Amino acid sequence: MSRLRSFAAAAKPFALGMGAVVIVWQAIVWSKVKPTSQIPSPAMVADALGGLWSDGVLLSSVWNSLHRGVLGFLMSILIATPLGLAVAMVRGVRSFVRPVLSALQQLPSVSWVPISIVLFGTTSTTVYAIILLGAVPSIANSLVSGVDLIPPTQWRAASMLGLGGLRSVRRVVLPAAMPGYLTGLEQGWAFAWRSLMAAELIASTGDLGSGLGNILTVGRNSQDMSLMLAGVALVLACGLLVEKAGFSPLRRRVLSSRGLAVV
């Protein structure tokens, strides 16, 4: 019961904010600044969502996009974590790899879409390649920053206790760098999700099947603004679902275990 109350308390500000957005949105529609073909009402977008549901497109599109995004994100973690540790702890690797990671982090992931399509075609490989190129640099760089902020006393304590190699990574480095690492994971998910949408918007044919990006493409091709806004709403909802259900509890646990304020 206490968990239910906590969830309700956390959801209340979000619900109020979204309610305010809908009210302002409806007021703009009533003001007739633009025709409803360009600024549809909330009810029209809800009807578009209902149409996606009745056509059997909504759930399959959400599932295809979510499972691609989550799988690509997990692959990014598996690559970025040892890479970030190597960059943080091996001076020679840092000198050569850190500038490359920083440069890649600044590059919009949509830039890789045409290159990936040429290399891999409109296949799932293209999608995962774009997700990795978007998420890995962010996660690895954040882990490096987290390791750099570990107090020297913790390194000396690990040395005095005879902890070296993988033991020091598991018992000292990762726990001490966890707040920064967690921030990198959150940023990495944001990059992965945006990269996925960019890939689905452009590489919407081939064996990829339906996805949320495909809904936006169909809406654009048919000049259906209600359908496009319905697709945007689904993209936002899925991204928020992963953030609230996955990262928020983990963030609270990490911060509270360190006696820090939980936001």
C-alpha positions in Angstrom: 0.0 0.0 0.0 2.8 2.4 0.8 4.4 1.7 -2.6 1.1 2.5 -4.3 0.9 5.8 -2.4 4.5 6.6 -3.3 3.8 5.9 -7.0 0.7 8.0 -6.9 2.6 10.9 -5.3 5.3 10.7 -7.9 2.8 10.4 -10.8 0.7 13.4 -9.6 3.0 16.2 -10.8 3.4 14.5 -14.2 -0.3 14.0 -14.6 -0.9 17.7 -13.7 1.8 18.8 -16.2 0.3 16.7 -19.0 -3.2 18.0 -18.1 -2.0 21.5 -18.4 -0.4 20.7 -21.8 -3.7 19.2 -23.1 -5.6 22.3 -21.9 -3.3 24.7 -23.6 -3.3 22.5 -26.7 -7.1 22.5 -26.8 -7.2 26.2 -26.3 -4.9 26.7 -29.3 -7.2 24.5 -31.4 -10.2 26.5 -30.4 -8.4 29.7 -31.3 -8.2 28.5 -34.9 -4.7 29.7 -35.4 -4.3 26.8 -37.8 -6.8 24.4 -39.4 -7.3 21.1 -37.6 -5.5 19.4 -40.5 -2.3 21.1 -39.2 -3.1 21.3 -35.5 -5.5 18.5 -34.7 -7.3 18.4 -31.4 -6.4 16.0 -28.6 -9.6 14.1 -29.4 -8.5 13.6 -33.0 -5.1 12.3 -31.8 -6.9 9.9 -29.4 -9.0 8.7 -32.3 -5.8 8.1 -34.3 -4.4 6.0 -31.4 -7.7 4.1 -31.3 -7.4 3.4 -35.0 -3.9 2.0 -34.5 -5.2 -0.2 -31.8 -8.2 -1.5 -33.8 -5.9 -2.2 -36.8 -3.5 -4.2 -34.6 -0.7 -1.9 -35.3 -0.2 -0.2 -32.0 1.1 -3.1 -29.9 3.2 -4.6 -32.6 4.9 -1.3 -33.3 5.5 -0.6 -29.6 6.9 -4.0 -29.1 9.2 -3.9 -32.2 10.6 -0.5 -31.2 11.0 -1.3 -27.5 12.7 -4.6 -27.9 15.1 -3.2 -30.5 15.9 -0.2 -28.3 16.4 -2.3 -25.1 18.5 -4.9 -26.9 20.6 -2.3 -28.6 21.0 -0.5 -25.2 22.1 -3.7 -23.5 24.7 -4.4 -26.2 25.9 -0.8 -25.8 26.4 -1.4 -22.0 28.4 -4.6 -22.7 30.7 -2.7 -25.1 30.9 0.7 -23.3 31.6 -0.6 -19.8 35.0 -2.4 -20.4 35.9 0.3 -23.0 35.2 3.1 -20.4 37.2 1.3 -17.8 40.1 0.8 -20.1 40.1 4.4 -21.1 39.9 5.5 -17.5 42.6 3.2 -16.1 45.1 2.8 -18.9 46.9 6.0 -19.8 47.9 4.9 -23.3 44.3 3.9 -24.2 43.0 7.2 -22.8 45.4 9.2 -25.0 44.1 7.7 -28.2 40.5 6.6 -27.5 39.1 9.4 -25.3 39.2 12.0 -28.1 37.5 9.6 -30.5 34.7 8.9 -28.0 34.3 12.6 -27.4 34.1 13.3 -31.1 31.6 10.5 -31.7 29.4 11.8 -28.8 29.1 15.2 -30.6 28.1 13.6 -33.9 24.3 13.3 -34.4 23.4 9.6 -34.7 21.2 10.3 -37.7 24.4 11.0 -39.6 25.2 7.2 -39.5 21.9 6.2 -41.0 22.8 6.5 -44.7 26.2 4.9 -44.2 24.7 2.0 -42.3 22.1 1.5 -44.9 24.8 1.3 -47.6 26.8 -1.2 -45.5 24.0 -3.4 -44.1 20.9 -2.6 -46.1 17.5 -2.0 -44.4 18.0 -4.7 -41.9 18.1 -5.0 -38.1 21.9 -4.8 -38.3 21.6 -1.2 -39.5 19.4 -0.3 -36.5 21.7 -1.9 -33.9 24.8 -0.3 -35.5 23.2 3.2 -35.3 22.1 2.5 -31.6 25.6 1.4 -30.7 27.2 4.4 -32.3 24.9 6.7 -30.5 24.9 5.1 -27.0 28.4 3.7 -26.5 30.4 7.0 -26.5 28.0 8.5 -24.0 28.1 5.6 -21.6 31.9 5.2 -21.9 32.7 8.9 -21.4 30.4 9.1 -18.3 32.1 6.1 -16.8 35.5 7.7 -17.4 34.3 10.9 -15.7 33.0 8.8 -12.8 36.3 7.0 -12.3 38.2 10.3 -12.5 36.2 11.6 -9.6 37.1 8.7 -7.3 38.9 10.1 -4.2 42.6 9.2 -4.0 42.0 7.8 -0.5 39.9 5.0 -2.0 42.7 4.1 -4.4 45.2 4.0 -1.6 42.8 1.9 0.6 42.4 -0.6 -2.3 46.1 -0.8 -2.7 46.7 -1.4 1.1 44.1 -4.2 1.0 45.9 -5.9 -1.8 43.0 -5.3 -4.3 44.3 -5.2 -7.8 43.1 -5.9 -11.4 39.6 -7.2 -11.7 39.1 -7.3 -8.0 39.7 -3.6 -7.6 37.3 -2.9 -10.5 34.5 -4.9 -9.0 35.0 -3.8 -5.4 36.3 -0.3 -5.6 36.1 1.3 -9.1 32.6 0.5 -10.2 30.9 1.1 -6.8 32.7 4.4 -6.4 32.0 5.5 -9.9 28.4 4.3 -9.8 26.6 7.7 -9.7 28.5 9.0 -12.8 28.1 5.6 -14.5 24.3 5.7 -13.8 24.1 9.1 -15.3 25.9 7.8 -18.4 23.4 4.9 -18.6 20.5 7.3 -18.6 22.1 9.4 -21.3 23.0 6.3 -23.2 19.4 5.2 -23.2 18.3 8.6 -24.4 20.8 8.4 -27.2 19.8 4.8 -28.0 16.1 5.7 -28.2 16.7 8.7 -30.4 19.0 6.8 -32.6 16.4 4.0 -33.0 13.8 6.5 -34.0 16.1 8.1 -36.6 16.9 4.7 -38.0 13.2 3.6 -38.1 12.2 6.9 -39.8 14.7 6.6 -42.6 15.2 2.8 -42.9 11.5 2.0 -42.8 11.5 -0.7 -45.5 13.1 -4.1 -45.8 12.8 -6.8 -43.1 12.5 -4.3 -40.2 8.8 -4.6 -39.9 6.6 -2.0 -38.2 7.9 0.3 -35.5 7.0 3.7 -34.0 9.2 5.4 -36.6 7.2 3.7 -39.3 4.0 5.2 -37.9 5.5 8.6 -38.2 6.6 7.9 -41.8 3.1 6.7 -42.7 1.6 9.8 -41.2 4.0 12.0 -43.1 3.4 10.3 -46.4 -0.4 10.6 -46.0 -0.2 14.1 -44.6 -2.1 12.9 -41.5 -1.0 15.2 -38.6 -3.2 13.3 -36.1 -1.4 10.1 -36.9 2.0 11.8 -36.7 1.2 13.3 -33.3 -0.1 9.9 -32.1 3.3 8.4 -33.1 5.1 11.2 -31.2 2.9 10.5 -28.1 3.8 6.8 -28.3 7.5 7.5 -28.7 7.4 9.8 -25.6 5.3 7.3 -23.6 7.7 4.4 -24.3 10.8 6.5 -23.5 9.2 7.7 -20.2 8.2 4.1 -19.3 11.7 2.9 -19.5 13.0 5.9 -17.5 10.4 5.7 -14.8 10.2 1.9 -14.5 13.9 1.2 -14.9 16.2 4.2 -14.1 14.2 6.0 -11.4 14.2 3.1 -8.9 17.8 2.3 -9.6 18.8 6.0 -9.2 16.9 6.2 -5.8 18.6 3.0 -4.6 22.1 4.2 -5.6 21.6 7.7 -4.1 20.0 6.5 -0.9 22.7 3.9 -0.3 25.2 6.8 -0.3 23.1 9.0 2.0 22.4 11.4 -0.8 19.1 13.2 -1.3 16.7 11.3 -3.6 14.9 13.5 -6.1 
